[in-house]
Amino acid sequence: MLTFSRLIATPAVGYLIIHDHHLYAFSLFAYAAISDLLDGWIARRWNLQTVVGSVVDPMADKFLMTTLVTCLAVNGSLPIPLAALILGRDVSLAISALYYRYASLPAPKTMARYWDFSLPSAEVHPTTISKFNTFLQLSLLGTLLCTNLLHDPSATTSAAGGLLLSIQDALGGEQGVKTLIQGMSAVVATTTIYSGLEYTWSKKAVVILGGDEALKRKQGFRGRMIMAAGFGSFIAVAVYFWFNRRAEEELKEKANRKLKVKSEERKV
């Protein structure tokens, strides 16, 4: 029930971010994070893990992550190159997962059997860096939602807003917060690239079930190459956006310097 409530809340979070209702967006994000922790604790505490839950729960998490990244990039909070890396990694993993499922599914390969998760054909073992990367990504997105609160009048007048303003002052004002976010973004970009590339060389991340070792090696190699081609393409796109953004910033700086020189000449 908690998982499905996160699925329902996610589009609302995206809508609120796009329309600058930052206080409500952060509140729903906090609910989603707490409900995810609570859902996992309940499942482990009373041994309520199910096949459906094992599929829907990570689906809800990825849906939330994708929505947050997309909407924060649209409203300018998250740099486009970093958004391309995060989304590109997840899209590449999804495409390779579709291949792994089809290639490893025993015959007959029907649509009904393909989506029947009671017929496991491969096991995915998230790497340590991948888990750490997810934590860092959510930390960055949560931080961006918090900084957006500082531009929401309804939030800054509340007790939570006062706390955020105090934290901002402790970090050195707006410039300090900007530096913090730039540092976090650089770390997230690094872990996203590394964790994505790790799926292209690690043979333990995805274990194909079955007895034919030669076939399993061939299927595993193809799956890793699909991941490499997909993620490599997104890395190239991210690099293009990054250089394009730097070029635009340099042009703006030159234009500002020219305007400054002209204004000083007029004063003289």
RAMO-V292310 format. One record per pair of residues at least 24 apart in sequence whose C-alpha atoms are under 10 Angstrom apart, sorted by the first residue. I is the first residue (numbers start at 1). J is the second residue. Records with the same first field share a line. If there is no record, write none. Layout:
BEGIN
I=J / J
END
This chain:
BEGIN
1=35 / 39 / 53
2=32 / 34 / 35 / 36 / 38 / 39 / 40 / 57
3=32 / 35 / 36 / 38 / 39 / 40 / 53 / 56 / 57 / 58 / 59 / 60 / 61
4=53 / 56 / 57 / 60
5=31 / 32 / 35 / 60
6=31 / 32 / 33 / 35 / 36 / 57 / 60 / 61 / 63 / 64
7=32 / 56 / 57 / 59 / 60 / 61 / 62 / 63 / 64
8=60 / 64
9=64
10=60 / 61 / 63 / 64 / 65 / 66 / 67 / 68
11=63 / 64 / 67 / 68
12=67
13=64 / 67 / 68 / 71
14=64 / 66 / 67 / 68 / 69 / 70 / 71 / 72
15=67 / 71
16=71
17=67 / 68 / 71 / 72 / 74 / 75 / 77 / 145 / 148
18=70 / 71 / 72 / 73 / 74 / 75 / 76
19=71 / 75
20=75 / 148 / 149 / 151 / 152
21=148 / 149 / 151 / 152 / 154 / 155
22=145 / 146 / 147 / 148 / 149 / 150 / 151 / 152 / 153 / 154 / 155
23=145 / 146 / 148 / 149 / 150 / 151 / 152 / 153 / 154 / 155 / 156 / 160 / 161
24=149 / 154 / 155
25=68 / 145 / 146 / 148 / 149
26=142 / 143 / 144 / 145 / 146 / 148 / 149
27=145
29=64 / 68 / 141 / 142 / 145
30=142
32=60 / 61 / 64
33=61 / 64 / 138 / 142
36=60 / 61
51=116 / 117 / 118
52=117 / 118
54=117
55=117
62=87 / 90
64=138
65=90 / 134 / 137 / 138 / 141
66=90 / 91
68=138 / 141 / 142 / 145
69=137 / 138 / 141
72=141 / 144 / 145 / 148
77=141 / 144 / 145 / 147 / 148
78=140 / 141 / 144 / 181 / 185
79=182 / 185 / 238 / 241 / 242 / 245
80=237 / 238 / 241 / 242 / 245
81=189 / 234 / 235 / 236 / 237 / 238 / 239 / 240 / 241 / 242 / 243 / 244 / 245
82=185 / 186 / 188 / 189 / 190 / 192 / 235 / 238 / 239 / 241 / 242
83=189 / 238
84=234 / 235 / 236 / 237 / 238 / 239 / 241
85=188 / 189 / 190 / 192 / 193 / 196 / 231 / 232 / 233 / 234 / 235 / 236 / 237 / 238 / 239
86=134 / 137 / 188 / 189 / 191 / 192 / 193 / 196 / 231 / 234 / 235 / 238
87=192 / 231 / 234
88=192 / 193 / 196 / 230 / 231 / 232 / 233 / 234 / 235 / 237 / 238
89=192 / 193 / 195 / 196 / 197 / 199 / 227 / 228 / 230 / 231 / 232 / 234 / 235
90=192 / 196 / 231
91=227 / 230 / 231 / 234
92=196 / 226 / 227 / 228 / 229 / 230 / 231 / 232 / 233 / 234
93=196 / 199 / 200 / 223 / 224 / 226 / 227 / 228 / 230 / 231
94=227
95=223 / 226 / 227 / 230
96=199 / 220 / 222 / 223 / 224 / 225 / 226 / 227 / 228 / 230
97=122 / 124 / 206 / 223 / 224 / 226 / 227
98=223
99=219 / 220 / 222 / 223 / 226 / 227
100=206 / 207 / 208 / 219 / 220 / 222 / 223 / 224 / 226
101=208 / 223
103=208 / 215 / 216 / 218 / 219 / 220 / 222 / 223
104=207 / 208 / 209 / 210 / 215 / 216 / 219 / 220
105=208 / 209 / 210
106=209 / 210
120=208 / 209
121=207 / 208 / 209 / 210
122=206 / 207 / 208 / 209 / 210
123=204 / 205 / 206 / 207 / 208 / 209
124=204 / 205 / 206 / 207 / 208
125=204 / 205 / 206 / 207
126=195 / 199 / 204 / 205 / 206
127=195 / 198 / 199 / 202 / 204 / 205 / 206
128=195
129=191 / 192 / 194 / 195 / 196 / 198
130=191 / 192 / 194 / 195 / 196 / 198 / 199
131=195
132=188 / 191 / 192 / 195
133=187 / 188 / 189 / 190 / 191 / 192 / 193 / 194 / 195 / 196
134=188 / 191 / 192 / 195
135=188
136=184 / 185 / 187 / 188 / 189 / 191 / 192
137=184 / 185 / 187 / 188 / 189 / 191 / 192
138=188
139=184 / 188
140=180 / 181 / 182 / 183 / 184 / 185 / 187 / 188
141=181 / 184 / 185
143=177 / 180 / 181 / 184
144=177 / 181
147=174 / 177 / 178 / 181
150=174
193=231 / 232 / 235
196=227 / 228 / 231 / 232
197=224 / 227 / 228 / 231 / 232
198=224 / 227 / 228
199=223 / 224 / 225 / 227 / 228 / 231
200=224 / 225 / 226 / 227 / 228 / 229 / 231
201=225 / 227 / 228
END
